[in-house]
Amino acid sequence: QVQLVESGGGLVQAGGSLGLSCAASGSIFNINTMGWYRQAPGKQRELVATITRGASTTYADSVAGRFTISRDNTKNTVYLQMNSLKPEDTAVYYCAAKKVMTTYWGQGTQVTVSS
């Protein structure tokens, strides 16, 4: 089992910045891809960004150029720096870690962007 604990959500005004972090623990060997997803009220969960152990990244078009995902393999932690936040970025943000055929999820952290 892999446990993921997110931190760093909160309330910010449009145009502001927030940073999220997610620490993995437990059976963490063979975790390759880690990432962030988000779910807004009434909407499906969507991918925000992913990063492999080798630091290859992908971003949703809606956040490219504003969000940056990074990873510290020595700390088993993945980060998401969010800049130029917009009200439409408001959602619960979930950390995810993929190990072989299984994806593990964190409990989620709320990000609210006021206009």
N, C-alpha and C positions, 0 to 999 in steps of 0.2 A: 504494500500500500504506500501511496504517496500522499503526504499532507501539504496543502498549500495555504499560506496565510497572507492575505493582502493587507496593505495599509496605505494610507495617504489620501483617501478620498475626502470630499468636503464640498463646501459652497464657494463659488468664485464668480466674479463678474465677467461678463463677456469681454474677450480680449486678454483675459488674465491667463495665468499658468498654474498647473498642478502637477505634482509628481506622484506616481504610484509605485509601490514595490510589492514583490511577492516572493516570499521565502519558501523553498521546498525542503521537506524533511521526510524521513522514513526511508523507504526503499528507492533511493534516488539514482542508483546506477542505471545506465542505459536510457536515461531520459535524453532525448534528442531535441525535439522541438518544444519550445515554451512560447506562450503567447498571451495576448489579451483579447477578450471578447467583451461585447457590451449588449445590454438589453434595455431598451426604453419601454415605458409603459405601453402596452397594447401592441408591441412589435416583437418580432422574432429576434433571438440572439444572433448577433452578427460579428464577424471577425473584424478586429481592429488592426492587429499587427502580430507577426510571429517572428521568432528568431531561432536559428538552429544552434547547436553546440559550437559549430564553426563560425557563428556570427553572420550567417546569411539571413537577410531580413525581407519581409514582405509587409505591405501596408494596404489597407483599404484606400480606395481613391479619395474617400471623403476626409481622410486624415493625413494623407501624404503631404509632406512639406510642413506640417504643423506638429505632428507627434513623432517622437523618437523612441524606439525600443532598444534596450541594451541588456546585457547579461553579464553577471560575474559568476563564472563557473566555480571559482574557489569558495564562494559563499552560497552557491546554489540559489541565487536570487536573480530575478528578472525585474527590470524597471520599465516604466513608461513615463516619459516626460511629455506633457501635453501643453503646448503653447497656443496662443491665439484662439483660445477656447470660444466656442459658439453655443448659444442656447440649445441647438440641436445635438450637441455632444452630451447633453444630460441623459444619464443612464446609470444602471448598475454595471460596474465593470468587473469582469471575472478573469482571474488568472487561470491558465490551462497548461498542463504538462502532458506530453504524449510519450508513452513508453510502450514500444512494440505495438500491440493492437489496442491499447487502452489509453483513454484520455481521462486525466484527473482534473477536477475543478476545485477552485477555491470557493469560499462562501460568498464572495462578492463585496464590493465596496461602492457606496453611492457617490456619484459625481453630479453635482447640480450647478449649472451655469445660468446665472440670472442675466436678463437683458437690460 
